[in-house]
Amino acid sequence: MKNRSLFAKMVCLLFVLVTLSMISYTLVIQKTQREFLRRQAKSVCRQIVLTRQWIASLGGVWSKDVYSGPHGFLTTHQNASDTDQASKFYLHNPALATREISSLADLKYGYNFRVVSDLFREPKNEPDAFEDEVLNRIKNQNLEYADGFEGGLYRYAEPLYVKEGCLKCHGDLNKDVKEPMKSILLEKYGTRSFGYQVGDVRGIISIQIPKDSLLKILTSVFTWWNFIIAAVSVFLFYFFTRLVIAKPLVRLTEAATQLSRGEIGMDLGVESIEEDTKNEIAHLTLAFERLRKSFQIMHDKINRIKEKGVTLPKLR
């Protein structure tokens, strides 16, 4: 690198600056992507909480003659009818409704969510490794949320607190949980997940959102105009460095080489340079011109002395 020209060094500098800019831009994209996914996950969490509160306030939601096979139902009710065919209703509690809505979201939009707990009733609500770690951290450290990336997924979790409406299914068996819900829950789940109070952490809302690759994001953000502007910027930097910096310095280098050989008649083009200029290279050119004139004066004096026949001492 020491033997490279100034212009080559400036080009290397440009390459380093462009590389650092791309790295910086990539880091900004990553941070923006994470913040966007976090906001999206928070919004989904709010909708889940509101939906569960609404269902809990009604004591559950009944569907007529249909239910989701993979998720099942809490209990059934046969409606008496004067017609030939009576209707059958299926009860969906907040947990069942959450799983059903998550399946629809996964099918239509590609993301899913669920509520998990260390005291889960359904095996489907057992926390995985990420959720188990987050659940412990939320309980022990009072975290508002936890998130991270796992493979191609963005994972987000925040605590689900027990509300007044939750006590109908998760409160004290002798005080809060009333019949017939008490018998239905005991028959289906046993005595698991009772005894909660308002404000307790029931579990966590866990959300998984597919993460787009950086290449996909960059190709969606960048347009042809970005590449054109970048190319024009590099082009301008090239000619600015070449014409404004490298070319004047090359001219001064050639002048210094000529001066070292005793050729002092070169023209540095200082007539167009003002004395009060702010250009550092122009100041260097003026200083070199004064040096050249000093050599010119000295050279003329030596010639006049020689013309008078005076022998000058030799330098040793």
C-alpha positions in Angstrom: 0.0 0.0 0.0 3.0 2.4 0.6 4.0 2.2 -3.0 0.5 2.8 -4.3 -0.5 6.1 -5.9 -2.6 8.6 -4.0 -5.4 8.1 -6.4 -5.3 4.3 -5.8 -5.4 4.9 -2.0 -8.4 7.2 -2.4 -10.2 4.5 -4.4 -9.4 2.0 -1.6 -10.7 4.5 0.9 -13.9 4.8 -1.2 -14.3 1.1 -1.2 -13.9 0.9 2.6 -16.4 3.7 3.1 -19.0 2.0 0.8 -18.5 -1.3 2.6 -18.9 0.3 6.1 -22.0 2.1 4.8 -23.5 -1.1 3.6 -22.7 -2.8 7.0 -24.2 0.1 8.8 -27.3 0.1 6.6 -27.7 -3.7 7.1 -27.6 -3.2 10.9 -30.2 -0.5 10.7 -32.4 -2.8 8.5 -32.0 -5.6 11.1 -33.0 -3.3 14.0 -35.9 -1.8 12.1 -37.1 -5.3 11.1 -37.0 -6.5 14.8 -38.8 -3.4 16.0 -41.5 -3.8 13.3 -42.0 -7.5 14.2 -42.1 -6.6 17.9 -44.8 -4.0 17.3 -46.8 -6.5 15.2 -46.5 -9.1 17.9 -47.6 -6.6 20.6 -50.6 -5.7 18.5 -51.6 -9.4 18.2 -51.2 -9.9 21.9 -53.6 -7.1 22.6 -56.2 -8.6 20.3 -55.7 -12.0 22.0 -56.2 -10.5 25.5 -59.3 -8.6 24.4 -60.8 -11.7 22.7 -60.2 -13.9 25.7 -61.6 -11.3 28.1 -64.7 -11.0 26.0 -65.2 -14.8 25.8 -64.6 -15.2 29.6 -67.1 -12.4 30.4 -69.8 -14.4 28.6 -68.8 -17.6 30.2 -67.7 -19.1 26.9 -69.0 -19.0 23.3 -71.4 -21.6 22.0 -71.3 -22.9 18.4 -74.3 -24.5 16.8 -74.0 -28.0 15.3 -70.3 -27.5 14.4 -66.9 -27.4 16.1 -63.3 -27.7 15.1 -62.2 -31.3 15.1 -58.5 -30.8 16.0 -59.4 -28.5 19.0 -62.6 -30.1 20.3 -65.0 -28.4 22.7 -65.5 -28.1 26.4 -69.0 -29.5 26.7 -72.2 -29.9 24.7 -75.8 -29.0 25.1 -78.8 -30.5 23.3 -81.4 -28.0 22.5 -85.0 -29.1 22.8 -87.0 -28.4 19.7 -90.5 -28.8 18.4 -89.1 -29.7 15.0 -88.0 -33.1 13.9 -84.3 -32.3 14.4 -82.9 -30.7 17.6 -79.8 -28.5 17.5 -76.6 -29.4 19.3 -74.4 -26.7 20.8 -70.7 -26.8 21.6 -69.0 -24.7 24.3 -65.7 -23.0 23.6 -63.8 -21.4 26.5 -61.0 -18.8 26.0 -58.2 -21.4 25.6 -60.1 -23.3 22.9 -61.0 -20.2 21.1 -57.4 -19.0 21.2 -56.2 -22.2 19.5 -58.9 -22.1 16.8 -58.1 -18.4 16.0 -54.4 -19.2 15.9 -55.0 -22.0 13.4 -56.9 -19.6 11.1 -54.1 -17.0 11.4 -51.4 -19.5 10.6 -53.4 -20.7 7.6 -54.2 -17.3 6.2 -51.3 -15.0 7.3 -48.5 -17.4 8.2 -48.1 -16.6 11.9 -49.4 -18.4 14.9 -49.8 -17.9 18.7 -50.8 -19.8 21.7 -51.1 -19.4 25.5 -48.8 -21.7 27.4 -48.3 -22.2 31.2 -46.3 -24.3 33.6 -49.7 -25.5 34.9 -51.2 -26.4 31.5 -54.4 -28.3 31.2 -54.1 -29.4 27.6 -50.8 -31.1 26.4 -51.0 -28.7 23.4 -50.3 -25.8 25.8 -47.1 -27.3 27.3 -44.3 -24.8 26.8 -41.3 -25.6 24.6 -37.7 -24.8 25.5 -38.0 -21.1 24.5 -41.3 -20.6 26.2 -40.2 -22.4 29.3 -37.2 -20.2 29.7 -39.2 -17.0 29.0 -41.9 -18.1 31.5 -39.3 -18.5 34.2 -37.7 -15.2 33.4 -41.0 -13.3 33.4 -42.0 -14.8 36.8 -38.6 -14.2 38.4 -37.6 -10.9 36.7 -40.9 -9.2 36.1 -40.2 -8.8 32.4 -42.7 -7.0 30.2 -41.8 -9.2 27.3 -39.1 -11.3 25.8 -38.2 -11.9 22.2 -35.6 -13.4 19.9 -35.0 -15.2 16.6 -35.1 -18.9 16.1 -34.2 -20.1 12.7 -36.5 -18.3 10.3 -39.0 -17.3 13.0 -39.3 -14.2 15.2 -40.5 -15.3 18.6 -42.2 -13.0 21.1 -43.8 -13.7 24.5 -45.4 -11.6 27.2 -47.2 -12.5 30.4 -50.9 -13.2 30.6 -52.3 -12.0 33.9 -55.4 -13.4 35.6 -58.4 -11.1 35.4 -61.6 -11.2 37.3 -63.4 -13.1 34.5 -60.7 -15.8 34.5 -61.6 -16.8 38.1 -64.8 -18.6 36.7 -62.5 -21.3 35.4 -59.2 -20.8 37.3 -60.1 -19.4 40.7 -60.7 -21.1 44.0 -62.8 -24.3 43.6 -64.8 -23.6 46.7 -65.4 -19.9 46.1 -65.0 -18.7 42.5 -65.8 -21.7 40.3 -69.5 -22.4 40.2 -71.6 -25.2 38.9 -72.1 -26.5 36.3 -68.7 -25.3 35.1 -67.0 -26.7 38.1 -68.2 -30.3 37.4 -67.3 -29.9 33.7 -63.8 -28.7 34.4 -63.1 -31.4 37.1 -64.3 -34.1 34.8 -62.2 -32.9 31.8 -59.0 -31.6 33.5 -59.1 -32.8 37.1 -57.9 -30.4 39.8 -55.2 -28.9 37.7 -54.8 -25.1 37.2 -57.2 -23.8 39.9 -56.5 -21.5 42.8 -55.4 -18.4 40.9 -56.0 -14.9 42.1 -56.4 -11.7 40.2 -53.0 -10.4 39.1 -51.3 -13.8 39.1 -49.3 -14.8 36.0 -51.4 -17.5 34.3 -48.9 -18.1 31.6 -47.5 -16.4 28.6 -48.8 -15.4 25.2 -46.3 -16.9 22.7 -46.2 -15.6 19.1 -44.3 -16.9 16.1 -43.9 -14.7 13.0 -41.9 -15.8 9.9 -38.9 -13.6 9.4 -38.0 -12.3 5.9 -34.4 -12.7 4.9 -32.2 -9.6 4.7 -31.8 -10.2 0.9 -35.5 -10.1 0.4 -35.8 -7.0 2.5 -33.0 -5.3 0.7 -34.3 -6.2 -2.7 -37.7 -4.8 -1.7 -36.2 -1.6 -0.3 -33.7 -0.8 -3.0 -34.9 0.4 -6.4 -33.1 1.2 -9.7 -32.9 4.8 -8.6 -30.9 3.8 -5.6 -28.3 2.0 -7.8 -28.3 4.9 -10.2 -27.7 7.4 -7.4 -24.9 5.2 -6.0 -23.3 4.8 -9.4 -23.4 8.6 -9.9 -21.9 9.2 -6.5 -19.0 6.8 -7.2 -18.5 8.5 -10.6 -18.4 12.0 -9.1 -16.0 10.8 -6.3 -13.8 9.3 -9.0 -13.5 12.5 -11.1 -13.3 14.8 -8.1 -10.4 12.7 -6.7 -8.8 12.5 -10.1 -9.1 16.1 -11.2 -9.1 18.1 -8.0 -6.6 16.2 -5.9 -4.6 13.6 -7.9 -3.9 15.6 -11.1 -2.5 18.8 -9.3 -0.3 16.6 -7.1 1.0 14.7 -10.1 1.9 18.1 -11.8 3.7 19.2 -8.6 5.6 15.9 -8.5 6.7 16.3 -12.1 7.7 19.9 -11.4 9.8 18.8 -8.4 11.5 16.1 -10.5 12.4 18.7 -13.2 13.7 21.1 -10.5 15.9 18.4 -9.1 17.5 18.0 -12.6 18.1 21.8 -12.9 15.1 22.4 -15.1 13.6 25.5 -13.6 11.6 26.9 -16.4 8.4 25.0 -15.9 5.0 26.7 -15.7 2.8 25.7 -12.8 -0.1 27.9 -13.8 -0.1 30.1 -10.7 -1.5 33.1 -12.6 -5.1 31.9 -12.0 -4.5 31.2 -8.3 -5.5 33.9 -5.8 -3.3 34.6 -2.8 -6.2 34.3 -0.3 -7.5 31.0 -1.7 -8.7 28.3 0.8 -7.5 25.5 -1.4 -4.6 23.7 0.3 -3.2 22.2 -2.9 -3.3 25.7 -4.4 -1.3 27.0 -1.4 1.2 24.2 -2.0 1.5 25.2 -5.6 2.1 28.8 -4.7 4.8 27.8 -2.2 6.5 25.6 -4.8 6.4 28.5 -7.3 8.2 30.7 -4.8 10.8 28.0 -4.3 11.2 27.7 -8.1 11.6 31.5 -8.4 14.3 31.4 -5.6 16.1 28.8 -7.5 15.7 30.9 -10.7 17.3 33.9 -8.9 20.1 31.8 -7.5 20.7 30.3 -10.9 20.9 33.8 -12.6 23.3 35.1 -9.9 25.6 32.1 -10.5 25.6 32.6 -14.2 26.5 36.4 -13.8 29.4 35.5 -11.5 30.7 32.9 -14.0 30.5 35.6 -16.8 32.9 37.8 -14.7 35.4 35.0 -14.7 35.2 34.2 -11.0 35.8 30.6 -10.1 33.4 29.2 -7.5 34.6 26.7 -4.9 33.4 23.1 -5.5 31.2 21.6 -2.9 32.6 18.5 -1.1 
